[in-house]
Amino acid sequence: MKLGQLHNLRTGQIVGERVWKADSFWTRLRGLLGRSCLVPGEGLWLKPCQQVHMMGMQFPLSVWFLDKKGRVCALIDDLHPWKISPHIRNAESIVEFPAGWGKATGTQLGDELVWEEGLFCFIERRKDVSNGQVVFDSPEFSYRMHR
């Protein structure tokens, strides 16, 4: 999966600091299954996509439907596990964020989101206190080095 950020052009705000782009059959099929949560600023961009289901999910999501120009054409800020979203005909893709993220970021219908690809902000550095190693974590890999 590709990593990047999503910027809201109207507000100038980064609405997704760590967004994974799921643009293959297998990455879209897996989606967020197996995850226990999303932290604020994390998201998954499903492209192409016009509808999502929450079967097997453990937590609610904010679901943003984007048209082909990247404009928010529908937004469900609290889709619960075991529910199915409506099918939005003019949507080309969907971004999933933590529940309530639309309200938290002030995102509105018609807002245009812009994708910026890169690994610049996705690796979290923390110290494993049990053995003194520094750990770099991302959803794709974990790297340990002695410090």
PyMOL commands that set and color helices and strands:
alter all, ss='L'
color gray80, all
select helices_A, chain A and resi 25-30+101-105
alter helices_A, ss='H'
color red, helices_A
select strands_A, chain A and resi 2-8+14-22+42-46+61-66+72-79+93-98+113-117+124-128+133-137+142-146
alter strands_A, ss='S'
color yellow, strands_A
deselect
rebuild
show_as cartoon
